[in-house]
Amino acid sequence: MTYVFVLAGIVLVTLPLGIWTGVYAQWKRLALTLLPVLVVFVAWDVYAIARGHWRFDLTQTIGVQIGSVPLEELLFFVTVPVASVIALEAVRKARGWDYR
């Protein structure tokens, strides 16, 4: 559960910034940003698990898997990129940087 709590902490810490920057209001844009990340990293995980390059100790996860990938791993692939986008947008807004 430690990993889940860390991911929840990331969401809670970045939630106010996501609202302040308007990242969540632009959910379609955020989804389009996340899509390639999810495709690449989930495919990479599935491949690496199938080839035996790495594995997940199921006693160390919450036990929910989608295919061969634990739910926590999938949540990581969403949580961390969203937090990164929010951090970038917060710096842009605070510094007054226009990217358009």
N, C-alpha and C positions, 0 to 999 in steps of 0.2 A: 504493500500500500504506500510505501514511501515515495515511489515514483509517481503514483497518482496524486499524492499530496504536493509534490514538487510542480507537477503540471498545473494543478489547481491554483497553486501560489502564483505561477506565471500569469495565469488568466486574471486572477484577482488584482495583481499589481498593475497589470497593463490595462485593465478595464476602464479606469477613469481617463487614461490617456487616449484610449481608443474612442471614447465618447467625445473628448475635447477636440481631437483632431478630425473627427467625422469619418474615421475609417469604417466603423460599423454601419454608418449611413450609406456608404458606397459598397454594399455587400456584393453586388454583381462584379464590380471591379476587383474586390478582394478575392472572390471565388475564382476569377480568371487568373489571378496571380498565383493562387494556391494550386490550381489544377496541374500545371507541369511539375511542380514540386512533388505532389502526391503520386503522380504517374511514375516519375523516375525513381523515387525512393521506395515506394511500395514494390515496384517491379524488382528493384535491386535487392530488397529484403527477401522477397519470394524466391528469387534466383539463388541467393546466398544460402538460404535455409535448405532449399532443395539439393544444392550441391554439397551440403555439409560444412560450408565455410564457417557458419555460426549457428547457434541454436539458442533457444530461450528456455531457461529452467522454469517449468510450469509451476513449481512450488514457490517461485519468487514473483509470480504474476497473479492477477486477480482471477485468472482462469478462463477469461473470455477470449476466444480467438476468432478471427475472420480469415478463413483459410488457414494458412500456417503462421499468420502474423498475429501476435497478441494485440489486444485492444490498446494497451498502453503505448505500444510502438506507433500505432496509427494516430493516436491522439498527439503524440510527440510531433509527428509530421504535419499536424495542423497547428498546434499550439506555438511552437517555436517560430515558424515562418510568420504567423500572424503577429506575434510579439515583435519580431524584427521589422515588419512593415509599420507597426504602430510606433516603434522607437524612431524609425526614419522620419515618419510624418510628424512626430512630436518635435524633433530637431528642426525640421523644415519650418514648421509653424512658429516655433520659438525664435528662430533666427530670421524669419521673414523671407526665406528662400522661396522663390517662385520657380517651379520646374516646367511650366507650360510654355 
